[in-house]
Structure formats: C-alpha cells, structure tokens
Amino acid sequence: MTSQRAMEKHRGGSPGAAVQSDGVLFRTWASKATQVNLVLQPDGISIPMQACEGNFFEAFVPHCRAGCCYHFQLDGGGLVPD
C-alpha cells in the first residue's frame, strides 16, 4: 500500500499510530500548529507531517513497526509525546 493510500484509508480515524502491512501511519491533532514533525527515537529522525482537514497532521513511515518510539515537534518547539 502506498503512503497516499494508507493516509486515505486512515482519514477520519483517531489520532495515534495505525500499523499497516507496509509501515505505520502517524496522525495527530494540533489546532494551533502550522508545522508538525514526527521524530522517531532513538535516532531523532525528523519527518515532516502533512497538514490535513480538521487541524490534523499525518505522516506514513514505510517499514516502521509496532512499538516504535516517537514524539511530535510542533512549530520547531520541544518534543511532545503522543
């Protein structure tokens, strides 16, 4: 499943991590943020999230698995948990 198809499948779902067969779709709600990054731990890899309807942000990470540790970074600020 492509990242676009994974996002379309998950839209309207709740925030959090949705494990797919080929990766994980991360989704968060950030009503005042203009930019949100997904930060994977422990390496600190930062992935820009796509703004979606209703103040949600999404990012699909191929080959990611259940149990992955992550945080969000809103507008370049500090890291916040899910």
C-alpha positions as CSV (number, residue, x, y, z in Angstrom):
1,M,0.0,0.0,0.0
2,T,1.4,3.4,-0.9
3,S,1.7,6.1,1.7
4,Q,-1.1,8.1,0.0
5,R,-3.4,5.1,0.0
6,A,-2.6,4.4,3.7
7,M,-3.4,8.0,4.6
8,E,-6.7,7.9,2.7
9,K,-7.6,4.6,4.4
10,H,-7.0,6.2,7.9
11,R,-8.5,9.6,7.3
12,G,-11.3,10.2,9.7
13,G,-9.7,7.9,12.2
14,S,-8.5,8.8,15.6
15,P,-5.1,10.3,16.4
16,G,-2.2,7.9,17.1
17,A,-0.3,5.3,15.2
18,A,-2.1,2.9,12.8
19,V,0.0,-0.1,11.9
20,Q,-0.3,-1.1,8.2
21,S,1.2,-4.1,6.5
22,D,4.0,-2.0,5.0
23,G,4.5,0.6,7.7
24,V,2.8,2.9,10.2
25,L,0.6,5.9,9.6
26,F,1.0,8.5,12.4
27,R,-1.7,11.0,13.0
28,T,-2.1,13.9,15.5
29,W,-4.3,16.8,16.1
30,A,-2.6,20.2,16.5
31,S,-5.1,23.1,16.3
32,K,-2.7,25.9,16.6
33,A,0.4,24.4,14.8
34,T,1.4,25.4,11.3
35,Q,4.1,22.7,11.1
36,V,4.4,19.4,12.8
37,N,7.3,16.9,12.6
38,L,7.3,13.3,13.6
39,V,10.5,12.5,15.5
40,L,11.5,8.8,15.6
41,Q,13.5,7.7,18.6
42,P,16.2,6.8,19.5
43,D,17.9,8.2,16.3
44,G,16.0,11.5,16.3
45,I,15.0,11.2,12.7
46,S,12.6,14.1,11.9
47,I,9.8,13.6,9.3
48,P,7.6,16.5,8.2
49,M,3.9,15.7,8.6
50,Q,1.3,16.6,6.1
51,A,-1.5,19.1,7.2
52,C,-5.0,17.6,6.7
53,E,-8.5,18.7,7.3
54,G,-9.7,19.5,10.8
55,N,-6.3,20.5,12.2
56,F,-4.9,17.0,11.8
57,F,-1.3,16.2,10.6
58,E,-0.3,12.8,9.1
59,A,2.9,11.0,8.1
60,F,3.3,7.5,6.8
61,V,6.6,5.8,7.6
62,P,7.3,2.7,5.4
63,H,8.9,-0.3,7.1
64,C,8.1,1.1,10.6
65,R,6.7,-1.5,13.1
66,A,4.5,-1.6,16.1
67,G,6.4,-0.5,19.2
68,C,8.3,2.3,17.5
69,C,9.1,5.2,20.0
70,Y,8.2,8.6,18.7
71,H,7.4,12.2,19.6
72,F,5.9,15.2,17.8
73,Q,7.5,18.6,17.4
74,L,5.1,21.5,16.9
75,D,6.4,24.6,15.1
76,G,10.0,23.8,15.9
77,G,9.4,23.7,19.7
78,G,10.3,20.9,22.1
79,L,9.4,17.3,21.7
80,V,5.9,16.2,23.0
81,P,4.6,12.7,23.4
82,D,1.6,11.3,21.6
